[in-house]
Amino acid sequence: MKRIKRRYLALQLDTECAFTQKEFMDAVWHAVTQLYGEFGSSLTSLALINYDVEQKLAIIRTNLNTVDNMRAALASIISISGKQTAVHVIAVSGTIKALCMKL
């Protein structure tokens, strides 16, 4: 059986408002589902690893094959809970430790 390769994405939220973890993930899932549908979003194996409200940073995990799809979906987010925001991918890494060193 083949091991699933994963990638971790560090995200910066560009907004004046603070969002809860649930609001953020709902917006991410909505963006992925809008672009790729239910089947495409299930292939991403998307998971939230860390979310810092004060610094507006998030770390999410996805499959190696869907990194480009996730970047496109994250770029399509223009609002969360009706408030303008943008999500920027700061870094991508294969491990959380390496990702934290890049930050």
C-alpha positions as CSV (number, residue, x, y, z in Angstrom):
1,M,0.0,0.0,0.0
2,K,1.3,3.4,-1.0
3,R,1.8,6.2,1.6
4,I,-0.2,9.4,1.1
5,K,2.1,12.4,0.7
6,R,0.8,15.5,2.3
7,R,1.7,19.2,2.2
8,Y,1.2,21.9,4.7
9,L,0.3,25.4,3.7
10,A,0.9,28.5,5.8
11,L,-1.8,31.1,5.2
12,Q,-2.1,34.8,6.1
13,L,-5.5,36.4,6.4
14,D,-5.5,40.0,5.1
15,T,-8.5,41.5,6.9
16,E,-9.4,44.0,9.7
17,C,-11.8,41.6,11.4
18,A,-11.1,38.5,13.5
19,F,-12.8,35.3,12.5
20,T,-13.4,32.1,14.4
21,Q,-11.9,28.9,13.4
22,K,-15.3,27.6,12.2
23,E,-16.0,30.7,10.1
24,F,-12.6,30.4,8.4
25,M,-12.9,26.7,7.6
26,D,-16.5,27.1,6.3
27,A,-15.2,29.7,3.9
28,V,-12.3,27.4,2.8
29,W,-14.6,24.4,2.3
30,H,-17.1,26.6,0.4
31,A,-14.4,27.9,-2.0
32,V,-13.1,24.4,-2.7
33,T,-16.6,23.0,-3.2
34,Q,-17.6,25.9,-5.5
35,L,-14.5,25.3,-7.8
36,Y,-14.2,21.6,-7.8
37,G,-17.5,20.2,-6.5
38,E,-18.1,17.5,-3.9
39,F,-15.9,14.9,-5.5
40,G,-13.0,17.3,-6.1
41,S,-13.2,18.6,-2.5
42,S,-13.1,15.1,-1.1
43,L,-9.8,14.4,-2.9
44,T,-8.1,17.3,-1.1
45,S,-8.2,15.6,2.4
46,L,-8.3,19.1,3.8
47,A,-7.6,19.6,7.5
48,L,-7.0,22.6,9.7
49,I,-3.8,22.1,11.8
50,N,-3.4,25.5,13.5
51,Y,-5.3,28.8,13.5
52,D,-4.1,31.9,15.3
53,V,-6.8,34.6,15.6
54,E,-4.5,37.3,16.9
55,Q,-1.8,37.0,14.2
56,K,-4.3,35.9,11.5
57,L,-2.2,32.9,10.6
58,A,-3.5,29.4,9.7
59,I,-1.8,26.1,8.8
60,I,-3.8,23.6,6.7
61,R,-3.0,20.2,5.4
62,T,-3.8,18.8,2.0
63,N,-2.7,16.1,-0.4
64,L,0.4,16.6,-2.6
65,N,-1.6,16.2,-5.8
66,T,-4.1,18.9,-4.8
67,V,-1.8,21.7,-3.7
68,D,-2.4,23.7,-6.8
69,N,-6.1,23.2,-6.5
70,M,-6.0,24.4,-2.9
71,R,-4.0,27.5,-3.9
72,A,-6.6,28.4,-6.5
73,A,-9.5,27.9,-4.1
74,L,-7.8,30.0,-1.4
75,A,-7.2,32.8,-3.9
76,S,-10.9,32.8,-4.8
77,I,-11.9,33.7,-1.2
78,I,-12.9,37.4,-1.1
79,S,-15.1,37.5,2.0
80,I,-15.7,35.5,5.2
81,S,-19.0,36.0,7.0
82,G,-19.8,38.9,4.8
83,K,-16.6,40.8,5.6
84,Q,-14.0,41.5,3.0
85,T,-10.8,39.5,3.3
86,A,-8.1,37.9,1.3
87,V,-6.1,34.7,2.0
88,H,-2.5,34.6,1.0
89,V,-0.3,31.4,0.9
90,I,2.9,32.3,2.6
91,A,4.8,29.0,2.4
92,V,4.3,25.3,1.5
93,S,6.2,22.5,3.1
94,G,6.2,18.7,3.5
95,T,6.5,18.9,7.3
96,I,5.1,21.2,10.0
97,K,8.6,21.6,11.4
98,A,10.1,22.9,8.1
99,L,7.0,25.1,7.6
100,C,7.5,26.7,11.0
101,M,11.2,27.3,10.2
102,K,10.2,29.1,7.0
103,L,7.9,31.4,8.9
